[in-house]
């Protein structure tokens, strides 16, 4: 067994003297004192900022990702060279195991599974934060957070408590999100009676426990049961918070958990006084918060109401028994659609999650290519909440080789429907529902939607007339004069259209 | 570093994050989440410190477990981001 680095048993007599000098040293070294070490972490932090900056355009994005890797390398190498690591082999094995698992998952995962992958990865960050927090609690000397009396510094106790709590919420919340997104658990919201009281009570208890720990008289290494209680309650609340949230709100949940994983890293950064961790935590935390905000705005839902949960639960309960009014609609075939598409000058395609489920993106790109070869102007329009996470649909189209400069966001393309000959809707529903603009009683009222009704013709691919969108509301677009319903599996229908076009 | 310096860095980094993230094009929001996931695993720094110090055996094993989890994220996160970004092509580059 090796000795801790600053201890020279022959030079330092055991007893009070060693205790004093150790205490003085640790109290002064809340974080790295060597300016070069601090500088290295700062540089790593700057590389992380550049990594996100690169994502402002697809052209610079890959360089951005490389910057992220460089930042990570700097941080890891710095910590390894500035600590006397006795068990480097064990550590390298741990990194190799993790790296191999990570690489394998990243190579094998299908692009449609990206939301569940990201949720799964968030859970790992959360768990890592909890483990690091507990390790720091048991061995605070290694982290330089002991005071002269051998107690953990008060401010560090709060940081540890917060870091463990946020990490644990991130972990259990992400596990539930992962199970829901991967279909291992039903997407329907599960409502517990009195859940708001339970949630608020648990949250209050966590805060009270952290406060009690901060003020506790005995808080040496591994002392203070409150830390364990905080972890247990935080695991429970993460679970309780996400259970009642339905499938349609998952983009918000995934973004929110993204944000939490950042705050957890930041809290640990405070404990270590490590700038790389603090900068990263702040970046990731704000990133997730902004994405949550964008998603909420795109659904016209307040963040609070998403977290309170239960979107669409009432409607699905009522919709089952109630016989819906039968309204006349026009049904068409692939040949009809192909004929009209060929004649068109401008076609706007609106893909939704249904396209991803049917794996129709490759067939769709083929259809776009054939139409472009025939001189038709083809554009893709993507709603911010299309898919199960922010930007999911863009990735799926990119995977199918749709050039990104043919893909447009809602606010950039919505005015163009008036000049479009055809709006081609595939696997989307709520995002084209005019009830969001006209019907105040609709659950999606106020959500920004595509004005497909302005196009001369609408083709709407849908599996059947029975199913409605996630919000559980009927869609007036089905019954418009210019609408032709193409009732079939999305992939099959598009393939038939491509065949008919040739 | 004292608490106020650390807090200053944190607050300023939040502002940097705010402006940088708003400038990310919505088409890249999924890669953004994947890469933020990878970089938040910089928590591996804490995991390495915990697993390197021999002061507490339990803490060491907790640290090593955290190193494994963070490594999955770092390698997986950067690799999957790279894979996604490689798919984004412009019209004429085909």
Interface residues (C-beta under 8 A of the other chain):
Chain A: X1 X2 X3 X4 X30 X31 X38 X41 X44 X45 X48 X49 X51 X52 X53 X55 X56 X57 X58 X59 X61 X62 X64 X65 X68 X69 X71 X72 X75 X76 X79 X80 X83 X84 X85 X86 X87 X90 X91 X94 X95 X96 X97 X98 X99 X100 X101 X102 X103 X105 X106 X107 X109 X111 X114 X117 X118 X121 X122 X124 X125 X127 X128 X129 X131 X132 X134 X135 X136 X138 X139 X141 X142 X143 X155 X221 X222 X254 X255 X258 X261 X262 X264 X265 X266 X268 X269 X270 X271 X272 X273 X274 X275 X276 X277 X278 X279 X280 X281 X282 X283 X284 X285 X286 X287 X288 X290 X291 X294 X382 X384 X389 X390 X391 X392 X394 X395 X398 X399 X401 X403 X404 X405 X406 X407 X409
Chain B: X1 X2 X3 X6 X9 X10 X11 X13 X14 X16 X17 X18 X20 X21 X22 X23 X24 X25 X26 X27 X28 X29 X30 X31 X32 X33 X34 X35 X36 X37 X38 X39 X40 X41 X42 X43 X44 X45 X46 X47 X48 X49 X50 X51 X52 X53 X54 X55 X56 X58 X59 X60 X62 X63 X64 X65 X66 X67 X68 X69 X70 X71 X72 X73 X74 X75 X76 X77 X78 X79 X80 X81 X82 X83 X84 X85 X86 X87 X88 X89 X90 X91 X93 X94
